[in-house]
């Protein structure tokens, strides 16, 4: 009986360990400060400078020290803006409001259709190639 209770207790031990409350997580001071009090910009150090993020617009800039010792910030290109512009352009093109994607330079390439003799020659060549390959696979051609 005691052994059964002992084994039952051992089998429940992992469950009890999981059910224990998690230790308190060290909260960062930034998480405890309301968004309004943090300011508009947040900075993150990276290789070659500092990333500056505008919390109101979401724009990101890379700030680095210039040759004169002063910092200058260059906007990091946002691929989402390019995607949205391309989507808007394509939607306008589909709606017939935008310019068509075709370019007419005036040079027209005209390719004549093959004659019946050309088709017969191509068919004969393909048939001969097929027969040679078939014979090679069957082992009747050296």
N, C-alpha and C positions, 0 to 999 in steps of 0.2 A: 504494500500500500504506500509506504513512504517512498519507495523507489518510483512508483507510478507518479506520485505528486512531484517528485524531484525532476523526472523526465518531462512532465507537463510544464513545469516551471522553466526548464531549459528550452523547451520548444517555444514558449511564449516570450522569452527574453529578447529575441530580435524585434518582435512586434512592439514590445514596450520601449525598446531603444529608439525605434522610429517614431513612436508616439510622443516622445519627450519634446517639450517646447524647444525651439531653436534658440541658440544663444543670441543675445542681442547683437545686431549688426551695427558696426561703427558707422554712424551717419556722418556724412560730410557736412561741413558748415553751410555749403552751398544749398544742400537739400533742405536745410531747416529755415533758410531765409526765403521769404515770399518772392515771387518773380518780379513784382514791382520794385522791391528794394534792391534787387541785384543789379539793376542798371540795364541799359540797352545792349551793351556789347559784352561778349565773353571772349576770353583769350585762351588759346591752347598752344603750348610750345611744341614746335616741330623742327625737323632738320632744316636749317637754312633760315629760320625766323620764327614768326608767331602767326597762328591763324586767328583772325578776328571774325567773330560771327555776330551779325546783327540779329538780336532776338525778335525784332519787330518785323523785319522783311525776310529774314533767312539768308541774306546775302553773305558770302564768305570772302574774305580778303586775306592774302598772304602779305604780312608785313615783315620787312627785313631792313637791316642797317645798310644804308647806301655808302658810297665812296666818301662823302663828306661827314659821315658819322651820324647823320640824321636818319630816322626811320621813314620809309615810304611804303605805302600799301597798294598792292595791285589786286584788282578783283579777280577771283578765281572763276573761270568760265563755268557756267551752270549748264550742263547738257540738257536739263529738263526744259529750259527756255528754247533751246534749239529744236527739241522734239516737238514742243507745242507749236512753234512757228511752222515747222514742216507739216504737222497735222492740219493746221489752219490753211496752209497753202494748198494741200491736196484736197481738202474738203471744198475749198472755193473752186478748184479746178473741176472736181466732180459735179458741182452745182452749175458749172458753166459760167461762173463769174470771173474766173481767173484765166491767165494765158495758158494755152495748151503747151504741153511739154515737147511737142514736135517742132523741129527747126527745119524750115524749107529754105535751103540754100540755092535752089534753082538747078542743081545738078541731079539729074535723074539717072539712075543706073537701070538699064533695061537688059534683061537676060532673056534671050529667045528660048522658047520651049524646044526640047529636043525633038528631032524628027523621028519617024518610025524606024528608020535605019539605025539611028543612034540607040534607040531602045532595044532593038533586036540584037545589036552588037553587045550591049551591056548584059542582056539576058544570057546570051551565049557564053560570055566570059564567066558570069556567075555560075551557070550550070556546069561548065568545065571545071571550075574551081571546086564546086561541090562534089563532083564525081571523083576528082583526084583525092580530095580529103577523105571521102568515103572509102575509096580503094586503099588508101594509106592506113586507115584505121583497121580495115579488114585484113590487112597484110598482103594484099595482092599486088601492090605497087612498091617497087624498091625505094 
